[in-house]
Amino acid sequence: MRLTSARPRPRPAPIARIGLALLAAAALALPGPAAFAGPAAPAGAVSVSAGAASPQGAAAACGAADAARGRPATASSVENAGLSAANAVDGDPGTRWSSAFADPQWLQVDLGSVRRLCRVELVWEAAYGRSYRIESSDDGTTWRTLYSTANATGGTETLTVSGSGRHVRIAGLARGTGYGYSLWEFRVAATDGPGVPPVQGGGDLGPNVLVFDPATPGIQAKADEVFRKQEANQFGPERYALLFKPGGYRNLNVQLGFYTSVAGLGLKPDDTTIDGDVTVDAGWFNGNATQNFWRSAENLALNPVSGTDRWAVAQAAPFRRMHVRGGLDLAPNGYGWASGGYIADSRIDGGVGNYSQQQWYTRDSAIGGFSNGVWNQVFSGVQGAPAQGFPNPPYTTLDTTPVSREKPFLYLDGNEYRVFVPAKRTDARGVSWDGAPQGTSRPLTQFYLVKPGATAATVNTALAQGLDLLFTPGVYHVDRPIEVTRPGTVVLGLGLATVVPDNGVTAIRVADVDGVRLAGLLVDAGPVASPSLVQVGPDGAAADHAADPTTLQDVFVRVGGAGPGSATAGIVVNSDDVVIDHTWIWRADHGAGVGWTVNPSDYGLLVRGDDVLATGLFVEHFKKYDVEWTGERGRTIFFQNEIAYDAPNQAAVQNGATKGFAAYKVGDGVAVHEGWGLGSYCYFNVDPTIRMDHGFEAPVRPGVRFHGLSVVSLGGNGQFEHVINGTGAATSGTSTTPSTVVSYP
């Protein structure tokens, strides 16, 4: 977010967390014939059956893999810190868990999802359990007994069991020695199939989705209550979606704070009409709208009370599929600083007042006019858009959008919830919802409704079963990637649902398949470095998806802010033909866990696939290239960037012989690339003497072209020598005046 004056701009902080553990679908089947891999059992080993099958037959059917290995383990006690519960599931026969010297004690392991259990192996140290039970649980609270004994003799015990559960534990009742319970290894074999219930689609939308109809009493009071909680709650874990059934609503002013979405439940915006406003203002921040992030309005018609609705937002605050029967004001009350946003598939009957918004992108809409502009206002496929004028006025206007496909949305068909999946459009202009809807409709029973407390393993199981995903408002931790492998899968979030990767994993991975839709999600880096937070296609992906591209819409990425976060890259796109439609990829410059070495991340967006299109690309503060694009025939319509504020000195950003890393780098080997309406800004608040050779870098070839480029020094805190390569005048002084290039080369 940037200033329009020389004063520095304070910035508060990103998000807390909840849980989700992930299990890759490929790991669900357990290969191998008979016994666990690992050291051979000693001569005194015993094999005990706890079910109807014989030990030998059960072992053959059960498989050799150890489902407990490396999984989270806990225990009632430990003898000392070096004898932790994790030692019993690490696969190392030389490490062990040992308990306190008392009864009873327990050790348990979380398999990540409900599994069909067939065998447990105990490799005891000399201190063993004479009397114990093997138990399982789906939730870690309610336990059922799979096996029990009162006269065990130690050594290695192979126990054939029959049952299911996510959690497996040994509950020690009586020790066999005067010491504690001590296990070298606690192994569990599990299978999937009959006995493990399938994941069910459909159900209720959870406690943080508030659904209203015109007869609901107290709508204004409830909306006000949510706003009071969320108005200044920039990095809290609370999430809300306010959904309005079709019909008319009178005298409402729905104010939106952080992590709040408002949407109509009709098939078209005009099915749900509010005589009133959906408002974003900046009173919480003294009239400064540059931090009004993470909120949205969709699929409603408004009759504004004053004739003009106010939508004073910054990044990650989409205004989609809206019909404003009047004007739309994009500035806060008092015309304070405002930092840029996004409108798509909307009709604004009156004029759009840009006023103090430094940059803005409007796509595939119809407007009654557009007034004012600061640095970079971009339009594609907009009926009523102003004429091309960059840099004065700063309008970049394309008659159509090359490829677009609107975001999937929840709606009501009678009393049944469904998700509409809009069709792809080429050379689009105007809204998609004039006339009969174009696309497909899926029942909610086709979706696994992800709610706080759901496990990531269950999420992957649902995907493997062929279900789509609907994330209800919440914050979810994942300990392995969400694996989207089926063509046409829809993954849709409500209320800025947030996914946080643990243990350095990638949060979401999409296979090299057709037509996946990722939409409405915030991905927040964890403290252990991830190679990427979202990855579309594996390395080397090469399939053609032109007829049915994967789309990312309102998929936002954040590194740091709520606490230390780390990722090499935010989003990596390896697949061809992907459409990135509105994203904010942000390495945090304010909040908790922020600093050059505290929330490190080198790259915001890496595009390696060919024929990728970005419409509405916001990327900020990464330590090297904010965008590095090495795929062929890439296109970007609107780009907004801030160079990392917190570079400690010139040496920290030196790129070989080049001063600084460009905000947007096109690979040296690329032959064809094009961009429209791209801006980069610097504000080096640690060392204002830092200089950048250029904001944009690209090979000099006839097929590599740019239109409407600008660089800005905010108050003279750092400077650019050029705009792109060696072209464009240097910024200078403290006046925050852009340096521009109309066309390159």
Secondary structure, DSSP 8 states (H G I E B T S, - for coil): ---SSSS-----------------GGGSS--SSSS-SSS---TT-EEEE-SSS-HHHHHHHH-S--TTTTS-EEES--SSTTS-GGGGGSS-TT--EE--SSS-EEEEEEEEEEEEEEEEEEEE-SS-EEEEEEEEESSSSS-EEEEEES----SEEEEEEEEEEEEEEEEEEEESSSS--EEEEEEEEEE-STTS----------TTEEEE-TT-TTHHHHHHHHHHHHTT-TT-S--EEEEE-SEEEEEEEEE--TTEEEEE-SSSGGGEEEEEEEEB--GGGTT--TT--SEEEES-EE--TTSEEEB---SS--EES-EESSEEE-S-TT---B--EEEES-EESS-EE-TTBSEEEEES-EES-EE--SSEEEEES-BT-----TTSS-EEEESSEEEEE---EEEEETTEEEEEEE-EEEEE-S-S-SSS--EEEEEGGGEEEE-TT--HHHHHHHHHTT-EEEE-SSEEEESS-EEE-STT-EEEEEEEEEEEE-TT--SEEE-S-S--EEEEEEEE--SS-EEEEEEES-TT-----TTS--EEEEEEEEESBBS---EEEEEEE-SSS-EEEEEEEEE-SSSBS-STTTS--SEEEEE-SSS-EEEEEEEE--SS-SEEE-STTEEEEEEEEE--TT--SGGGGEETTEES--SEEE-TT---EEEEEEEEEE--SS-TT-EEEEEEE----TTEEEEEEEEEESTTSSEEEEEETTBS----TTS---EEEEEE-
